[in-house]
Amino acid sequence: MTASSRFLHRLFVALALALIATPALAADLDSYRAQGVIAERFDGYVELKDSAAPADAKAVVDQVNAKRADIYKQRAASQKVPVEDVAKIYAAQIFNDAPSGTYFKKADGSYVKK
């Protein structure tokens, strides 16, 4: 296993553990992603895609982004790499693991539905 594949594996495990640690939040995130209310972003974070989103969807976005930011910062510090690089690696893994129908915001601001 190469250093970069070990790094990716560690990042994925950390994200999976963070999501497992908050099953109710993960269920809400999955539900809102399936409804097209919340979209994943190219930078490893989520956002409200639907301007008419329920108030609790904003809370889910804030909580998910805060947890992800913590994970990204910890990984970046331990690997001595920029946080943005870690977040983009996570974003690629999230895209691969997300269920069909999930919206992703690309760097150019457009959305693509998986």
Buried (B, 14 or more C-beta within 10 A) or exposed (E): EEEEEEBBEEBBEBBEEBBEEBEEBBEBBBEBBEBBBBBBBBBBBBBBBBEEBEEEBBEBBEBBBEBBBEBBEEBBEEBEEEBEBBBBBBBBBBBEEBEEEBBBBEEEEEEEEE
